Amino acid sequence: MSYGFLDIARTPSVRAVQAEMGSAHIFDRFEGDRAFDVFTRREMDFIAARDSFYMASVSETGWPYVQHRGGPAGFLTVLDERRLAFADYRGNRQYISTGNLRANDRVCLILMDYPRQMRLKLYARVEFLSLDAEDDLTGQVVTPDYRARPERIVLLRLEAFDWNCPAHITPRFTQAEIIDAMRDVRERLTVLEDENTRLRAELALARRGQVEAWT
């Protein structure tokens, strides 16, 4: 478990509830410095394979908002061991997350791998960059053939992360994952269909020869 994540998450009210429920002692040993939270190869590979994530922000009036973000695998780009970025495309133009994050730059992301029942959650601070601020960065995060118009770059600076318990994560599969999983089956079916066609042709030829022999 990441020490830094609980350093943020265990607010006084959270600690009070843990004390009431008798679980505070379990987490006391997880005190730590979140400055040591950096992405390892495991986190980088996991993030690069994701085609969606959930992002939570809070308004200046205290109301939370959770947004689902999706795109091609890797659209949330790992820049280094403490930074992520993605292109913010024009959508329904409500700009709720954008407005919230201008008032409060704190954000929480949850990334899911449903087939393998894995979940990564992270705290970060957000910075908005214009598309022409850093050409190299824009080139890394903007998908050239995506039809929506990019409006800004969202840069996330990691505060802490943690791998969550896999319990109750129901395995779900995308169409691409199902197609990939069924590749061997489809190849085998093709072989069997070809073999069936060949055997039918041989059987028809044999029967024709028998009929000719009888006549």
BAPASE-30263 format. One line per 4 residues: for each residue x, y, z of C-alpha. Coordinates in nm, 4 decimals, decimal comma. Each point is the difference from the previous one (the first is absolute). Layout:
! residues N
X/Y/Z; ... .
//
This chain:
! residues 215
0,0000/0,0000/0,0000; 0,1205/0,3508/-0,0825; 0,0894/0,1985/0,3106; -0,0668/0,3306/-0,1702 .
-0,3547/-0,0858/-0,1027; -0,1148/-0,0546/0,3570; 0,1942/0,3079/0,1065; -0,2492/0,1951/-0,2121 .
-0,3080/-0,2150/0,0459; 0,0111/-0,0336/0,3806; -0,1475/0,3347/0,0896; -0,1026/0,0682/0,3621 .
-0,3577/-0,1065/-0,0706; 0,1179/-0,3205/-0,1669; 0,2253/-0,0765/0,2963; -0,2916/0,0618/0,2352 .
-0,2176/-0,2519/-0,1836; 0,2828/-0,2542/-0,0044; 0,0401/0,0456/0,3754; -0,3745/-0,0479/0,0522 .
0,0027/-0,3169/-0,2102; 0,3156/-0,1390/0,1601; 0,2179/0,0050/-0,3120; 0,2230/0,3023/0,0666 .
0,2882/-0,2135/0,1302; 0,0125/-0,1899/-0,3317; 0,0943/0,3128/-0,1926; 0,2188/0,1790/0,2548 .
0,3048/-0,1863/-0,1299; -0,0632/0,1327/-0,3524; 0,1036/0,3537/0,0870; 0,2491/0,1259/-0,2549 .
0,1261/0,2726/-0,2290; -0,1828/0,0217/-0,3307; 0,3073/0,1639/-0,1550; 0,1266/-0,3543/-0,0465 .
-0,3016/-0,1039/-0,2119; 0,1246/-0,0408/-0,3578; -0,1232/-0,2154/-0,2844; 0,1927/-0,3216/-0,0522 .
-0,0040/-0,2006/-0,3225; -0,3034/-0,1872/0,1331; -0,2114/0,3165/0,0298; 0,1285/0,1437/-0,3277 .
-0,0903/-0,3142/-0,1958; -0,3391/-0,0217/0,1688; -0,0881/0,3624/-0,0811; 0,1227/-0,0313/-0,3593 .
-0,2378/-0,2916/-0,0590; -0,3130/0,1802/0,1246; -0,2646/0,1335/-0,2354; -0,2001/0,1809/0,2693 .
0,0086/0,1319/0,3540; -0,2244/0,1690/0,2562; 0,0952/0,3478/0,1184; -0,1367/0,1685/0,3128 .
0,0150/0,3722/0,0693; -0,1665/0,2280/0,2568; -0,1683/0,3340/-0,0621; 0,0607/0,3132/0,2055 .
-0,3410/-0,0639/0,1599; 0,1214/-0,3406/0,1216; -0,1928/-0,2243/-0,2399; 0,1927/-0,2939/-0,1515 .
-0,0195/-0,0871/-0,3681; 0,1143/-0,3234/-0,1634; 0,0678/-0,0065/-0,3722; 0,0725/-0,2981/-0,2242 .
0,2745/0,0580/-0,2549; 0,0625/-0,2330/-0,2922; 0,2200/-0,0293/-0,3069; 0,2441/-0,2321/-0,1739 .
0,2244/-0,2036/0,2300; 0,2755/0,2243/0,1283; -0,1854/0,3294/-0,0481; 0,0899/0,0712/0,3626 .
0,3700/0,0411/-0,0641; 0,2720/-0,0730/0,2564; 0,2601/0,2742/-0,0415; 0,2323/-0,1093/0,2787 .
-0,0094/-0,1553/0,3468; -0,2095/0,2844/0,1438; -0,1902/0,1564/-0,2923; -0,2924/-0,0950/-0,2229 .
-0,1807/0,1917/-0,2729; -0,2959/-0,0297/-0,2341; -0,1641/0,2123/-0,2669; -0,3283/0,1633/0,1035 .
-0,2324/-0,0181/-0,3002; -0,3145/0,2048/-0,0541; -0,3045/-0,1923/0,1245; -0,3389/0,1136/0,1239 .
0,1517/0,3361/0,1018; -0,1195/-0,0155/0,3606; 0,3623/0,0315/0,1219; -0,0878/-0,1222/0,3503 .
0,3310/-0,1775/0,0643; 0,1954/0,2856/-0,1574; -0,1773/0,2586/0,2142; 0,0416/-0,2053/0,3160 .
0,3701/-0,0494/-0,0622; 0,0585/0,3686/-0,0610; -0,1368/0,0675/0,3468; 0,1610/-0,3051/0,1632 .
0,2851/-0,1726/-0,1831; -0,0303/-0,3224/0,2024; -0,1243/-0,3046/-0,1895; -0,0446/-0,3718/0,0618 .
0,0167/-0,2587/-0,2781; -0,1117/-0,3618/0,0041; 0,1258/-0,2229/-0,2811; -0,1615/-0,3393/-0,0525 .
0,1157/-0,3219/-0,1622; -0,3220/-0,1997/0,0116; 0,1234/-0,3228/-0,1664; 0,2879/-0,0357/0,2473 .
-0,1983/0,1493/0,2914; 0,2580/0,2707/0,0735; -0,0546/0,3578/0,1128; 0,2462/0,2872/0,0375 .
-0,0992/0,3209/0,1769; 0,2071/0,3148/0,0185; -0,0023/0,3539/0,1330; 0,1439/0,2756/-0,2161 .
0,0032/0,3733/-0,0545; -0,1091/0,1347/-0,3361; 0,1465/0,2684/-0,2211; -0,1634/0,1121/-0,3250 .
0,2298/0,0724/-0,2943; -0,0847/0,1543/-0,3342; 0,0493/-0,2159/-0,3069; 0,2883/0,2171/-0,1184 .
0,1739/0,0146/0,3394; 0,2174/-0,3031/-0,0653; -0,0038/-0,1424/-0,3516; 0,1704/-0,3238/0,1041 .
-0,2559/-0,0594/0,2740; -0,2910/0,0776/-0,2308; 0,1369/-0,2479/-0,2513; 0,0136/-0,2703/0,2663 .
-0,3573/0,0338/0,1251; -0,2107/0,1138/-0,2974; -0,1436/-0,2830/-0,2100; 0,0398/0,1142/-0,3649 .
-0,3010/-0,1827/-0,1452; -0,2401/0,0749/0,2860; -0,2927/0,2015/-0,1333; -0,0582/0,2219/0,3056 .
0,1897/0,3260/0,0373; 0,2648/0,0170/0,2754; -0,0352/0,3098/0,2167; 0,2774/-0,0357/0,2559 .
0,2527/-0,2348/0,1542; -0,0685/-0,1300/0,3507; 0,3247/-0,0579/0,1887; -0,0189/-0,2044/0,3202 .
0,2742/0,0034/0,2611; -0,0110/-0,3078/0,2204; -0,0531/0,0426/0,3720; -0,0572/-0,3650/0,0926 .
-0,1379/-0,3273/-0,1348; -0,1211/-0,3319/0,1321; -0,1033/-0,3372/-0,1394; -0,3504/-0,0852/0,1152 .
-0,1494/-0,3305/0,1123; -0,1304/-0,2120/-0,2926; -0,3080/-0,1142/0,1927; -0,3323/0,0572/-0,1753 .
0,1566/0,1061/-0,3308; -0,2166/-0,1857/-0,2506; 0,2035/-0,1080/-0,3053; -0,1219/0,1856/-0,3095 .
0,1470/-0,0112/-0,3482; 0,0096/0,2457/-0,2874; -0,0843/-0,1058/-0,3524; 0,3696/0,0120/-0,0911 .
0,0915/-0,2203/0,2979; -0,2675/-0,2548/-0,0922; 0,1194/-0,0076/-0,3609; 0,3578/-0,0500/0,1168 .
-0,0993/-0,2745/0,2459; -0,1983/-0,1789/-0,2709; 0,2779/0,0132/-0,2612; 0,1206/-0,3569/0,0637 .
-0,3592/-0,1274/-0,0044; -0,0736/0,1762/-0,3294; 0,3206/-0,1328/-0,1542; -0,0894/-0,3519/0,1121 .
-0,3518/0,0394/-0,1409; 0,1474/0,1095/-0,3323; 0,2186/-0,3120/-0,0087; -0,2985/-0,2215/0,0854 .
-0,2205/0,1688/-0,2603; 0,2674/-0,0494/-0,2666; 0,0385/-0,3627/0,1049; -0,3773/-0,0484/-0,0068 .
-0,0197/0,1495/-0,3491; 0,2788/-0,2285/-0,1192; -0,1593/-0,3108/0,1513; -0,3380/0,0864/-0,1517 .
0,1623/0,0395/-0,3406; 0,1809/-0,3334/0,0374; -0,3219/-0,1707/0,1119; -0,1922/0,1457/-0,2929 .
0,2713/-0,1189/-0,2390; -0,0038/-0,3489/0,1509; -0,3767/-0,0243/-0,0310; 0,0148/0,1162/-0,3588 .
0,2543/-0,2726/-0,0694; -0,2285/-0,2627/0,1588; -0,2984/0,1143/-0,2073; 0,2067/-0,0147/-0,3168 .
0,1226/-0,3477/0,0921; -0,3565/-0,1246/0,0481; -0,1141/0,1409/-0,3307 .
//
